[in-house]
Amino acid sequence: MCNRCYQLLTRQRGWLRCIQSRSYSSRSAIQSSANEQSYDVIVVGGGHAGTEAAHASARMGVKTLLVTQKLNTIGEMSCNPSFGGIGKGHLMKEIDALGGICARLCDNAGVQYKVLNKRKGPAVWGHRAQIDRKIYKRLVQEELFSMTNLDIRQSSVEDLIINETASNKYSCCGVVLDNGVNVDCKNVILTTGTFLRANIHIGLSITAAGRLGDEASIGLARTLHKVGFQLGRLKTGTPPRLDGKTIKFSRLKSVTGDQPPEPFSFLNTSVWIKPEDQLPCHMTYTNDEVAKIILENWHLNHHVKEEVTGPRYCPSIESKVLRFGQKEHLIWLEPEGFDSDVIYPNGISCTLPEDLQLKMIRKIQGLESAEITKPGYGVEYDYIDPRQIKTTLETKKVDGLFFAGQINGTTGYEEAAAQGIMAGINAALKSKRKAGFSVDRTEGYIGVLIDDLTHQGTLEPYRMFTSRAEYRLYLRPDNADLRLTQKGYDIGCVSEDRYILMQQQQSSLKEGTELLKSIIKPANVWRRDMGLKETLSTLKKSAFEVLVDPNISVEAIARTYPPIFGSFLKDTNLMKRLRIEAVYSASLQDQLSEVEAFRKEEQLLLPDDIDYETLSLSNESRQKLMHIRPKTLGAASRIAGVTPAALVILWRYVTKNNNA
């Protein structure tokens, strides 16, 4: 280890000890203050959905309690040591724009930062970071333990306090802790992750747990079933962790981070580490020998034989071998932190018996002498059909009960965090007796996520991709603050400082765009002045228009014409954003017309008490509409099984009622 890296690691170890000391001193005070009080919002679960939900609720000024099985696992990264990616990075940016914590903390906990998909346009770039697990968890805990309006209690939640009204409707007004204590509240948010009636599988061994070493939540699953929620069953898995000291990295290809690394948060202009201090990842591949071990031991793998749906887009190595045969599969060897020798082999999730996992691992190049520090395992768990929740994430069946995260059938930290912040915001608003908050498909990937879940449902773990969004040119990672921060500020979930920064960025973009559009020259003159190969074109173009040329940047224009554009050189981020605005300017106009048409459809509201039995609908359309009860005609159009003829009938019904 070089001297510089050693100094960095030493600083981090001291810093971690300092945070740990402060965190534990806070915990005892927090735990004692939570006894038998009444709250506005109770959040159950301390994962990524739960932490965002609790933080959002508390910062909106309502009295909040976070209940979790173990205080020291709050903010735990249970699976891969990374955040972001294609589609997922968009969610991170939007969570940040609404005042969430995960993006901001990742900027202070990463070991490597990289923007994926750079070969394509900026609209589908995916910001991603390898994260130091320990640092991230400590930062989350430090943030939550120091918040006003937030109490934290270590306990399992065994039951919900649900009242039934005379009209056969339910309302949730508290939770029952594992010691029998009732805690009353106005709203409950369940973020139980993979813990609902969960089992862990390693080979033929089955253990009741939601994560290795953590108990499953059985009582809550029974309660939800008893109330009448439709539950399904999903599965996921995680790979064995490896001892980095036993890996032959010299035999493998090394992949480094971006130079310079780009932050997730709009509040940050840089990340916490220098570019040269980033840790590398390494690449290796499976082979025929790996496939042979899997196929020969098929009878010893209960998890893969189960007819429960697993994740389509990050399947186990067993599923890959069964689907694609003896084909090479990429494995990323990802570091888990500066202060850790553990390596996460991304791409080889498996549930074979532990001895066979080791045998399989050692057939892979670079891993011939590798040791396993923790075996891979599969998790099978209950989830709720998300068509039973509203776009606010409150359940339709039980007033005051919200679901967020994997309980709704999603997979991934980012999808969970996005639901968490929305549930936290809406539970806080409901506590204040204010209208709910939503983001629609034209406003953000968060809107796409929630709209897909609440109207389409899911039969497999749902993962976000850019391909799920119709309006990708508008829903870019670079403009999430311009799309959402004003909305968040208006309801009280965005700080004054963040709002002011957004306004400054918005003003700078507007002024910069106007300046670039005001200077017009023949196309060949622009190229000549910047030392590029001249063209014969004398068509006059503005500086804004010539930025469509991939060979021309805002920086190049500023250096060529310093008296006019020189001020741009002071703000690298502004130059990037101006270039992106210019690149998408023409095509964006067409997409904004589509957005406007979508919003008109969304304005056609369907009454809550509409009686679908009285309308001349097909049986399938009627059943789907009665089950989901969409709020708008646009939402109805996105339900599978609702025919164009049914939509015409609904349109006539709505327009007739509006004109009555």
Rosetta blueprint (number, residue, H / E / L):
1 M L
2 C L
3 N H
4 R H
5 C H
6 Y H
7 Q H
8 L H
9 L H
10 T H
11 R H
12 Q H
13 R H
14 G H
15 W H
16 L H
17 R H
18 C H
19 I H
20 Q H
21 S H
22 R H
23 S H
24 Y H
25 S H
26 S H
27 R H
28 S H
29 A H
30 I H
31 Q H
32 S H
33 S H
34 A L
35 N L
36 E L
37 Q L
38 S L
39 Y E
40 D E
41 V E
42 I E
43 V E
44 V E
45 G L
46 G L
47 G L
48 H H
49 A H
50 G H
51 T H
52 E H
53 A H
54 A H
55 H H
56 A H
57 S H
58 A H
59 R H
60 M L
61 G L
62 V L
63 K L
64 T E
65 L E
66 L E
67 V E
68 T E
69 Q L
70 K L
71 L H
72 N H
73 T H
74 I L
75 G L
76 E L
77 M L
78 S L
79 C L
80 N L
81 P L
82 S E
83 F E
84 G E
85 G L
86 I L
87 G L
88 K H
89 G H
90 H H
91 L H
92 M H
93 K H
94 E H
95 I H
96 D H
97 A H
98 L L
99 G L
100 G L
101 I L
102 C H
103 A H
104 R H
105 L H
106 C H
107 D L
108 N L
109 A L
110 G E
111 V E
112 Q E
113 Y E
114 K E
115 V E
116 L E
117 N L
118 K L
119 R L
120 K L
121 G L
122 P H
123 A H
124 V H
125 W L
126 G E
127 H E
128 R E
129 A E
130 Q E
131 I E
132 D L
133 R H
134 K H
135 I H
136 Y H
137 K H
138 R H
139 L H
140 V H
141 Q H
142 E H
143 E H
144 L H
145 F H
146 S L
147 M L
148 T L
149 N L
150 L E
151 D E
152 I E
153 R E
154 Q E
155 S L
156 S L
157 V E
158 E E
159 D E
160 L E
161 I E
162 I E
163 N E
164 E E
165 T L
166 A L
167 S L
168 N L
169 K L
170 Y E
171 S E
172 C E
173 C E
174 G E
175 V E
176 V E
177 L E
178 D L
179 N L
180 G L
181 V L
182 N E
183 V E
184 D E
185 C E
186 K E
187 N E
188 V E
189 I E
190 L E
191 T L
192 T L
193 G L
194 T L
195 F L
196 L E
197 R L
198 A L
199 N E
200 I E
201 H E
202 I E
203 G L
204 L L
205 S E
206 I E
207 T E
208 A E
209 A L
210 G L
211 R E
212 L L
213 G L
214 D E
215 E L
216 A L
217 S E
218 I L
219 G H
220 L H
221 A H
222 R H
223 T H
224 L H
225 H H
226 K H
227 V H
228 G L
229 F L
230 Q L
231 L E
232 G E
233 R E
234 L E
235 K E
236 T E
237 G E
238 T E
239 P L
240 P L
241 R E
242 L E
243 D E
244 G H
245 K H
246 T H
247 I L
248 K L
249 F H
250 S H
251 R H
252 L L
253 K E
254 S E
255 V E
256 T L
257 G L
258 D L
259 Q L
260 P L
261 P L
262 E L
263 P L
264 F L
265 S L
266 F L
267 L L
268 N L
269 T L
270 S L
271 V L
272 W L
273 I L
274 K L
275 P H
276 E H
277 D H
278 Q L
279 L L
280 P L
281 C E
282 H E
283 M E
284 T E
285 Y E
286 T L
287 N L
288 D H
289 E H
290 V H
291 A H
292 K H
293 I H
294 I H
295 L H
296 E H
297 N L
298 W H
299 H H
300 L H
301 N L
302 H H
303 H H
304 V H
305 K H
306 E L
307 E L
308 V L
309 T E
310 G L
311 P L
312 R L
313 Y L
314 C L
315 P L
316 S L
317 I H
318 E H
319 S H
320 K H
321 V H
322 L H
323 R H
324 F H
325 G L
326 Q L
327 K L
328 E L
329 H L
330 L E
331 I E
332 W E
333 L E
334 E E
335 P E
336 E L
337 G L
338 F L
339 D L
340 S L
341 D L
342 V E
343 I E
344 Y E
345 P E
346 N E
347 G L
348 I L
349 S L
350 C L
351 T L
352 L L
353 P L
354 E H
355 D H
356 L H
357 Q H
358 L H
359 K H
360 M H
361 I H
362 R L
363 K L
364 I L
365 Q L
366 G L
367 L L
368 E L
369 S L
370 A L
371 E L
372 I E
373 T E
374 K E
375 P L
376 G L
377 Y E
378 G E
379 V E
380 E E
381 Y E
382 D E
383 Y E
384 I E
385 D L
386 P H
387 R H
388 Q H
389 I E
390 K L
391 T L
392 T L
393 L L
394 E E
395 T E
396 K L
397 K L
398 V E
399 D E
400 G L
401 L E
402 F E
403 F E
404 A L
405 G L
406 Q H
407 I H
408 N H
409 G L
410 T E
411 T L
412 G L
413 Y H
414 E H
415 E H
416 A H
417 A H
418 A H
419 Q H
420 G H
421 I H
422 M H
423 A H
424 G H
425 I H
426 N H
427 A H
428 A H
429 L H
430 K H
431 S H
432 K L
433 R L
434 K L
435 A L
436 G L
437 F L
438 S L
439 V L
440 D L
441 R L
442 T L
443 E L
444 G L
445 Y H
446 I H
447 G H
448 V H
449 L H
450 I H
451 D H
452 D H
453 L H
454 T H
455 H H
456 Q H
457 G L
458 T L
459 L L
460 E L
461 P L
462 Y E
463 R L
464 M L
465 F L
466 T H
467 S H
468 R H
469 A L
470 E L
471 Y L
472 R L
473 L L
474 Y L
475 L L
476 R L
477 P H
478 D H
479 N H
480 A H
481 D H
482 L H
483 R H
484 L H
485 T H
486 Q H
487 K H
488 G H
489 Y H
490 D H
491 I H
492 G L
493 C L
494 V L
495 S L
496 E H
497 D H
498 R H
499 Y H
500 I H
501 L H
502 M H
503 Q H
504 Q H
505 Q H
506 Q H
507 S H
508 S H
509 L H
510 K H
511 E H
512 G H
513 T H
514 E H
515 L H
516 L H
517 K H
518 S H
519 I L
520 I E
521 K E
522 P E
523 A H
524 N H
525 V H
526 W H
527 R H
528 R H
529 D H
530 M L
531 G L
532 L L
533 K L
534 E L
535 T L
536 L L
537 S L
538 T L
539 L L
540 K E
541 K E
542 S E
543 A H
544 F H
545 E H
546 V H
547 L L
548 V L
549 D L
550 P L
551 N L
552 I L
553 S L
554 V H
555 E H
556 A H
557 I H
558 A H
559 R H
560 T H
561 Y L
562 P H
563 P H
564 I H
565 F H
566 G H
567 S H
568 F H
569 L H
570 K H
571 D L
572 T H
573 N H
574 L H
575 M H
576 K H
577 R H
578 L H
579 R H
580 I H
581 E H
582 A H
583 V H
584 Y H
585 S H
586 A H
587 S H
588 L H
589 Q H
590 D H
591 Q H
592 L H
593 S H
594 E H
595 V H
596 E H
597 A H
598 F H
599 R H
600 K H
601 E H
602 E H
603 Q L
604 L L
605 L E
606 L L
607 P L
608 D L
609 D L
610 I L
611 D L
612 Y H
613 E H
614 T H
615 L L
616 S L
617 L L
618 S L
619 N H
620 E H
621 S H
622 R H
623 Q H
624 K H
625 L H
626 M H
627 H H
628 I H
629 R L
630 P L
631 K L
632 T E
633 L H
634 G H
635 A H
636 A H
637 S H
638 R L
639 I L
640 A L
641 G L
642 V L
643 T L
644 P H
645 A H
646 A H
647 L H
648 V H
649 I H
650 L H
651 W H
652 R H
653 Y H
654 V H
655 T H
656 K H
657 N H
658 N H
659 N H
660 A L
